[in-house]
Amino acid sequence: MEEIVSLANAMDVPLSEQDIRSLDGFFANYDPDGMCSMVQDMIYGNPTEIDMFMREALRLGNRYHVKLPVCRFVYDIITSMEKARKFA
């Protein structure tokens, strides 16, 4: 989230640490055994939304010269898992 706040600020979108903190506890009432849609997509062999979200963030990071190492790591891991699944 910190990386996305940095990217937003570089794009003149006024986000802050407070915006991150406002999400504290947001998932507290979610079923701890539940799975987000991306995990479900991976389990069921469906394409994920990683390109729509993370690739766009990475593209904008390059454009605005904002480093997004965690976003890059997540993107690389998920896309690698999707590629490996095609060969399984």
C-alpha positions in Angstrom: 0.0 0.0 0.0 2.9 2.3 0.7 4.2 1.9 -2.8 0.8 2.7 -4.3 0.5 5.8 -2.1 3.9 6.9 -3.4 2.8 6.3 -7.0 -0.5 8.2 -6.4 1.4 11.1 -4.9 3.7 11.2 -8.0 0.6 11.4 -10.1 -0.8 14.3 -7.9 -3.4 12.1 -6.2 -3.4 13.1 -2.6 -3.2 9.8 -0.7 -1.3 9.4 2.6 -0.4 7.1 5.4 -3.7 8.0 7.0 -5.5 6.4 4.0 -3.6 3.2 4.6 -4.4 3.4 8.4 -8.1 3.9 7.5 -8.1 0.3 6.2 -6.8 -1.1 9.5 -9.3 -3.7 10.7 -11.2 -3.7 7.4 -10.8 -7.5 7.0 -11.3 -8.3 10.7 -14.8 -9.7 10.1 -13.9 -11.8 7.1 -13.9 -15.5 7.4 -10.3 -16.5 8.2 -10.7 -19.6 6.1 -12.0 -17.6 3.1 -9.9 -17.0 0.0 -9.6 -13.9 -2.1 -10.7 -14.1 -5.8 -7.1 -14.3 -7.0 -6.4 -17.3 -4.9 -9.6 -18.9 -6.1 -8.6 -18.2 -9.7 -5.3 -19.9 -9.1 -6.9 -23.0 -7.5 -9.5 -23.4 -10.3 -7.1 -22.7 -13.1 -8.8 -19.4 -14.1 -6.8 -16.4 -15.4 -6.1 -13.9 -12.6 -6.6 -10.1 -12.6 -2.8 -9.5 -12.0 -2.3 -7.8 -15.4 -5.2 -5.5 -14.9 -4.0 -4.3 -11.5 -0.3 -4.9 -11.0 1.0 -4.5 -14.5 -0.8 -1.2 -14.8 0.7 0.0 -11.5 4.2 -1.1 -12.8 3.6 0.7 -16.1 2.7 3.9 -14.2 5.6 3.5 -11.8 8.0 3.5 -14.8 6.2 6.5 -16.3 6.4 8.5 -13.0 9.8 7.1 -11.9 8.5 5.5 -8.8 10.1 2.2 -7.7 7.6 -0.5 -6.8 9.7 -3.5 -5.7 7.0 -5.2 -3.7 4.5 -4.8 -6.6 7.1 -6.2 -9.0 7.7 -9.2 -6.7 4.0 -10.0 -6.4 3.5 -9.5 -10.2 6.5 -11.8 -11.0 5.4 -14.5 -8.5 1.8 -14.6 -9.7 2.7 -14.5 -13.4 5.3 -17.3 -12.9 2.7 -19.4 -11.1 0.3 -18.9 -14.0 3.0 -19.9 -16.5 3.9 -22.9 -14.5 0.3 -24.0 -14.3 0.1 -24.0 -18.1 2.9 -26.6 -18.2 1.5 -28.8 -15.4 
